[in-house]
Amino acid sequence: MDAVDALNEIAFWLERSAAATFKVQAFRKAAGIIADLAPDEVAERARDGRLKRTKGIGDTTFQVILQAVDGAVPDYLEKLRQKGAEPLAAGGNGLRPLLRGDLHSHSNWSDGGSSIDLMADAARVLGREYLALTDHSPNLTIANGLSAERLGQQLEAVAAVNGIRATGASGNQDSGDQKSGEFRLLAGIEVDILENGELDQSPEMLDRLDVVVASVHSKLRSDRRTMTERMLGGIRDPHTNVLGHCTGRLLQGSRGTRPESEFDAERVFAACADAGVAVEINSRPERQDPPDNLMQLALDAGCLFSIDSDAHAPGQLDFLQYGAERAERNGVPADRIITTWPLDRLLEWLKAGN
């Protein structure tokens, strides 16, 4: 098999299993090193040992490349494939196949680890019909949030991805309508809800996006009243489509743990229902946000939901399994989950919200 594909697929499976970042990066880096070489040259350098002496190629990645150029599925990859055949989540079997897309993901334009192309390719391989690219807004400097200028540049990159996907043998670009079997990358943002309740990007730039996920990332220990008013401000902005990871809690992981933010959940979810803002069911294992009791409150309030991966790497796009399990366990009807909707229905809803 192709050595670059083998290395990237190994990285995918490692990301999916939440392996250590340094291990994933080793395979992504090795794939990048040989990506610009012709396959015959990769094979020649592997067999004569030159590749083994190349900086950035370690013993394990070298063995993977060598087995791939010799026409075999590398042993390391085969073991990961066998392990990956098992679902990540024990439940959610009824809901999981109904999920068509994902409205929350990150690339290396902000704090993700992979290119836009790799994220889009992984979503397509997983059978997604659409994926929203939602890198961070400028206030989140620690995550390299996008200024208006950089966001404008990213919109061009998204358009290019969709242009490639939509170009057929004739070379003519599709008009933008979704056709059966096509994949669409949606232009979006995970925009900070600032302390005053405003969104951390200009209205002019937000107008140009398909999807706006609004989240709180700072001062998460503010008092209940302050946090409630802040969240209500973000929800009531007509650009907001999805309320991201509403409690901000962390249950595990390299960043440690963090308790839920305190806010008036009944007021917040009533505002979401009134404004047509979907409550995100964040699928990251360390978040599992909202907690079950708040998911029930949102359900009773009449809210719509969006099951999202919040992926920061291609393999994490499969985290949707965890969200499907939690939604199904809490009795969330499939039709109230906007990521089960076909793209034309979703886009119509998104435009109506703006």
C-alpha positions as CSV (number, residue, x, y, z in Angstrom):
1,M,0.0,0.0,0.0
2,D,1.0,3.6,-0.3
3,A,3.4,4.4,2.5
4,V,2.0,7.9,3.1
5,D,-1.5,6.5,3.4
6,A,-0.3,3.9,5.8
7,L,1.4,6.4,8.1
8,N,-1.6,8.7,8.0
9,E,-4.1,5.9,8.7
10,I,-2.0,4.8,11.7
11,A,-2.2,8.4,13.0
12,F,-5.9,8.3,12.5
13,W,-6.4,5.2,14.5
14,L,-4.2,6.5,17.3
15,E,-6.1,9.8,17.4
16,R,-9.4,7.9,17.5
17,S,-8.1,6.0,20.6
18,A,-6.9,9.2,22.3
19,A,-3.3,8.1,22.2
20,A,-0.5,10.4,23.3
21,T,0.0,13.4,21.0
22,F,3.8,12.8,20.6
23,K,3.0,9.3,19.2
24,V,0.5,10.6,16.7
25,Q,2.8,13.4,15.6
26,A,5.6,10.9,14.9
27,F,3.5,9.2,12.2
28,R,2.1,12.5,10.8
29,K,5.6,13.9,10.6
30,A,7.0,10.9,8.8
31,A,4.1,11.0,6.4
32,G,5.0,14.7,5.7
33,I,8.6,13.9,5.1
34,I,8.0,11.4,2.3
35,A,4.8,13.0,0.9
36,D,6.7,15.0,-1.8
37,L,8.8,12.0,-2.9
38,A,7.7,9.8,-5.8
39,P,6.7,6.3,-4.7
40,D,9.6,4.7,-6.5
41,E,12.0,7.0,-4.7
42,V,10.5,6.2,-1.3
43,A,10.9,2.5,-2.0
44,E,14.5,2.9,-3.1
45,R,15.4,5.0,-0.1
46,A,13.7,2.6,2.3
47,R,15.4,-0.5,0.8
48,D,18.9,1.0,0.7
49,G,18.6,2.4,4.3
50,R,18.8,6.1,3.5
51,L,15.3,6.7,4.8
52,K,16.2,5.1,8.1
53,R,18.9,7.7,8.5
54,T,16.6,10.6,7.7
55,K,15.7,13.0,10.5
56,G,12.2,12.5,11.6
57,I,12.0,8.8,10.6
58,G,12.2,6.5,13.6
59,D,12.5,2.7,13.9
60,T,8.7,2.2,14.0
61,T,7.9,4.6,11.2
62,F,10.7,3.1,9.1
63,Q,9.3,-0.4,9.5
64,V,5.9,0.8,8.5
65,I,7.3,2.4,5.3
66,L,9.4,-0.6,4.4
67,Q,6.5,-3.0,4.8
68,A,4.2,-0.7,2.8
69,V,6.7,-0.3,-0.2
70,D,7.1,-4.1,-0.2
71,G,3.4,-4.4,-0.9
72,A,2.2,-5.5,2.6
73,V,-0.2,-3.9,5.0
74,P,2.2,-2.9,7.8
75,D,1.9,-5.1,11.0
76,Y,1.4,-2.0,13.1
77,L,-1.5,-0.8,11.0
78,E,-3.1,-4.2,10.8
79,K,-3.2,-4.4,14.7
80,L,-4.8,-1.0,14.9
81,R,-7.3,-1.9,12.2
82,Q,-8.4,-4.9,14.2
83,K,-8.7,-2.9,17.4
84,G,-10.6,-0.2,15.5
85,A,-13.2,-2.6,14.2
86,E,-14.8,-2.4,17.6
87,P,-17.1,0.6,18.2
88,L,-15.8,3.3,20.6
89,A,-19.1,3.4,22.5
90,A,-21.2,0.5,23.7
91,G,-24.5,2.2,23.0
92,G,-26.0,4.6,20.5
93,N,-26.4,1.9,17.9
94,G,-29.8,3.2,16.7
95,L,-28.8,6.8,16.5
96,R,-25.2,6.5,15.3
97,P,-26.0,5.5,11.6
98,L,-28.4,8.4,11.4
99,L,-25.7,11.0,11.9
100,R,-25.0,12.8,8.6
101,G,-22.5,15.4,9.7
102,D,-20.6,17.3,12.3
103,L,-20.7,21.1,13.1
104,H,-17.7,21.5,15.3
105,S,-14.1,20.8,14.2
106,H,-10.7,22.4,14.3
107,S,-7.7,22.5,12.0
108,N,-4.1,23.7,12.3
109,W,-5.3,27.2,11.5
110,S,-6.1,27.5,15.2
111,D,-5.4,24.8,17.8
112,G,-6.0,21.6,15.7
113,G,-3.2,19.4,14.6
114,S,-3.9,18.7,11.0
115,S,-4.6,20.6,7.7
116,I,-8.1,21.4,6.4
117,D,-7.6,18.9,3.6
118,L,-6.8,16.1,6.1
119,M,-9.8,16.9,8.2
120,A,-12.1,17.0,5.2
121,D,-10.7,13.7,3.8
122,A,-11.2,11.9,7.1
123,A,-14.8,13.1,7.4
124,R,-15.5,11.9,3.9
125,V,-13.9,8.5,4.6
126,L,-16.1,8.2,7.7
127,G,-19.1,8.7,5.6
128,R,-20.0,12.2,6.7
129,E,-22.0,14.2,4.2
130,Y,-20.8,17.5,5.7
131,L,-18.4,18.9,8.2
132,A,-18.2,22.4,9.6
133,L,-14.7,23.9,10.0
134,T,-15.0,25.9,13.2
135,D,-11.6,27.3,14.2
136,H,-11.4,29.6,17.2
137,S,-12.0,33.4,17.2
138,P,-9.3,36.0,18.0
139,N,-10.0,36.4,21.7
140,L,-8.7,32.9,22.3
141,T,-5.0,33.8,21.7
142,I,-3.8,30.6,23.3
143,A,-5.5,28.7,20.6
144,N,-4.2,31.0,17.8
145,G,-7.7,32.3,17.2
146,L,-8.5,33.7,13.7
147,S,-8.5,37.4,13.1
148,A,-11.0,38.7,10.6
149,E,-8.3,38.8,8.0
150,R,-7.2,35.2,8.6
151,L,-10.8,34.0,8.7
152,G,-11.3,35.6,5.3
153,Q,-8.3,33.7,4.0
154,Q,-9.7,30.5,5.5
155,L,-13.0,31.0,3.6
156,E,-11.0,30.9,0.4
157,A,-9.4,27.6,1.5
158,V,-12.8,26.1,2.3
159,A,-14.1,27.2,-1.1
160,A,-11.1,25.6,-2.7
161,V,-11.8,22.3,-0.9
162,N,-15.4,22.3,-2.1
163,G,-14.3,23.3,-5.6
164,I,-12.0,20.2,-5.7
165,R,-14.8,18.0,-4.4
166,A,-17.3,19.4,-6.9
167,T,-15.1,19.2,-10.0
168,G,-15.9,16.3,-12.3
169,A,-14.2,14.8,-15.3
170,S,-15.4,17.8,-17.4
171,G,-13.6,20.2,-15.1
172,N,-16.7,22.3,-14.5
173,Q,-17.5,23.3,-10.9
174,D,-20.8,22.4,-9.3
175,S,-23.2,25.3,-8.6
176,G,-23.1,24.5,-4.9
177,D,-26.1,22.2,-4.6
178,Q,-25.5,19.0,-2.7
179,K,-25.7,15.9,-4.9
180,S,-26.0,12.3,-3.8
181,G,-22.7,11.0,-2.5
182,E,-21.0,14.4,-2.3
183,F,-19.2,15.8,0.7
184,R,-19.5,19.5,1.7
185,L,-17.1,21.4,4.0
186,L,-19.1,24.2,5.7
187,A,-17.5,27.5,6.6
188,G,-17.8,28.2,10.3
189,I,-16.3,29.4,13.5
190,E,-16.3,28.6,17.2
191,V,-16.7,32.1,18.4
192,D,-16.1,33.2,22.0
193,I,-19.0,34.7,23.9
194,L,-17.2,37.6,25.5
195,E,-17.9,38.8,29.0
196,N,-20.4,41.4,27.8
197,G,-22.3,38.7,25.9
198,E,-21.1,39.9,22.5
199,L,-19.6,37.5,19.9
200,D,-15.8,37.7,19.3
201,Q,-16.0,38.4,15.6
202,S,-17.4,41.2,13.4
203,P,-21.0,40.8,12.2
204,E,-19.7,41.3,8.6
205,M,-17.5,38.2,8.9
206,L,-20.2,36.2,10.7
207,D,-22.6,37.0,7.9
208,R,-20.3,35.1,5.5
209,L,-20.3,31.9,7.4
210,D,-22.5,28.8,7.2
211,V,-22.3,27.9,10.9
212,V,-21.6,29.8,14.1
213,V,-20.9,27.8,17.2
214,A,-20.8,30.2,20.2
215,S,-19.0,29.1,23.4
216,V,-17.6,30.4,26.6
217,H,-13.9,29.8,27.1
218,S,-12.8,32.3,29.8
219,K,-13.7,33.1,33.4
220,L,-15.7,29.9,33.7
221,R,-15.9,30.3,37.5
222,S,-18.0,33.5,37.2
223,D,-21.0,33.6,39.5
224,R,-24.3,32.2,38.3
225,R,-25.9,35.5,37.4
226,T,-22.9,36.8,35.5
227,M,-22.5,33.6,33.5
228,T,-26.2,33.4,32.8
229,E,-26.4,36.9,31.3
230,R,-23.2,36.4,29.3
231,M,-24.6,33.2,27.8
232,L,-28.0,34.8,27.1
233,G,-26.2,37.6,25.2
234,G,-24.5,35.1,22.9
235,I,-27.6,33.0,22.4
236,R,-29.7,36.0,21.4
237,D,-27.2,37.2,18.8
238,P,-28.9,36.3,15.5
239,H,-25.7,34.8,14.1
240,T,-25.5,32.0,16.7
241,N,-26.6,28.6,15.5
242,V,-25.2,26.3,18.2
243,L,-24.4,26.8,21.9
244,G,-21.1,24.9,22.3
245,H,-20.1,22.8,25.4
246,C,-22.4,24.8,27.7
247,T,-20.9,24.0,31.1
248,G,-17.2,24.0,30.1
249,R,-16.5,21.1,32.4
250,L,-13.6,18.7,32.0
251,L,-13.8,15.2,33.5
252,Q,-10.4,13.8,32.5
253,G,-7.5,14.3,30.2
254,S,-4.1,16.1,29.9
255,R,-5.7,19.4,31.0
256,G,-6.9,18.0,34.3
257,T,-10.4,18.3,35.5
258,R,-12.7,21.4,35.8
259,P,-16.2,21.7,37.4
260,E,-19.3,22.8,35.6
261,S,-19.9,26.5,35.2
262,E,-22.8,27.8,37.2
263,F,-25.7,29.3,35.2
264,D,-29.5,29.3,35.2
265,A,-30.0,26.4,32.9
266,E,-33.8,26.8,32.6
267,R,-33.4,30.4,31.3
268,V,-30.5,29.5,29.0
269,F,-32.3,26.6,27.4
270,A,-35.5,28.5,27.1
271,A,-33.6,31.2,25.3
272,C,-32.1,28.5,23.0
273,A,-35.5,27.1,22.2
274,D,-36.9,30.6,21.6
275,A,-34.0,31.7,19.4
276,G,-33.7,28.5,17.4
277,V,-30.2,27.8,18.8
278,A,-29.2,24.1,19.0
279,V,-27.6,22.8,22.2
280,E,-24.4,21.0,21.4
281,I,-23.9,17.5,22.7
282,N,-20.1,17.6,22.8
283,S,-18.7,14.2,22.1
284,R,-15.2,14.6,23.4
285,P,-14.6,12.0,26.2
286,E,-13.2,14.6,28.6
287,R,-16.2,16.9,28.2
288,Q,-19.4,14.8,27.9
289,D,-21.2,18.2,27.9
290,P,-24.0,18.9,28.8
291,P,-24.3,16.4,31.7
292,D,-27.3,14.1,31.6
293,N,-29.4,16.2,34.0
294,L,-29.0,19.3,31.8
295,M,-29.6,17.4,28.6
296,Q,-32.9,16.4,30.1
297,L,-33.7,20.1,31.0
298,A,-32.8,21.1,27.4
299,L,-35.0,18.3,26.1
300,D,-38.0,19.4,28.2
301,A,-37.4,23.1,27.1
302,G,-38.0,22.0,23.5
303,C,-34.4,22.6,22.3
304,L,-32.8,21.2,19.2
305,F,-29.5,19.5,19.6
306,S,-26.3,19.1,17.6
307,I,-24.1,16.1,18.2
308,D,-20.6,17.3,17.4
309,S,-17.1,15.8,17.7
310,D,-15.2,19.0,18.6
311,A,-12.4,17.2,16.8
312,H,-8.9,18.7,16.8
313,A,-7.5,15.8,14.7
314,P,-8.8,13.5,12.0
315,G,-9.2,10.4,14.1
316,Q,-11.2,12.4,16.7
317,L,-14.0,12.9,14.1
318,D,-15.2,9.5,15.1
319,F,-15.9,10.7,18.6
320,L,-19.5,11.3,17.4
321,Q,-20.1,7.7,18.6
322,Y,-19.8,8.9,22.2
323,G,-22.3,11.7,21.6
324,A,-24.8,9.3,19.9
325,E,-24.6,7.0,22.9
326,R,-25.4,9.8,25.4
327,A,-28.2,11.2,23.3
328,E,-29.8,7.9,22.8
329,R,-29.5,7.0,26.5
330,N,-31.2,10.3,27.3
331,G,-34.1,9.7,24.9
332,V,-33.3,12.6,22.5
333,P,-35.4,12.1,19.3
334,A,-33.3,11.8,16.1
335,D,-35.4,14.5,14.3
336,R,-34.4,17.1,17.0
337,I,-30.7,16.5,16.3
338,I,-29.8,18.8,13.5
339,T,-26.7,16.7,12.5
340,T,-29.1,13.9,11.4
341,W,-30.7,16.2,8.9
342,P,-29.7,16.2,5.2
343,L,-27.6,19.1,4.1
344,D,-30.4,21.0,2.2
345,R,-32.6,21.0,5.3
346,L,-29.8,22.0,7.6
347,L,-28.7,24.9,5.4
348,E,-32.3,26.1,5.1
349,W,-32.5,26.1,8.9
350,L,-29.1,27.8,9.3
351,K,-30.1,30.6,6.9
352,A,-33.4,31.1,8.6
353,G,-31.6,31.6,11.9
354,N,-29.6,34.5,10.4
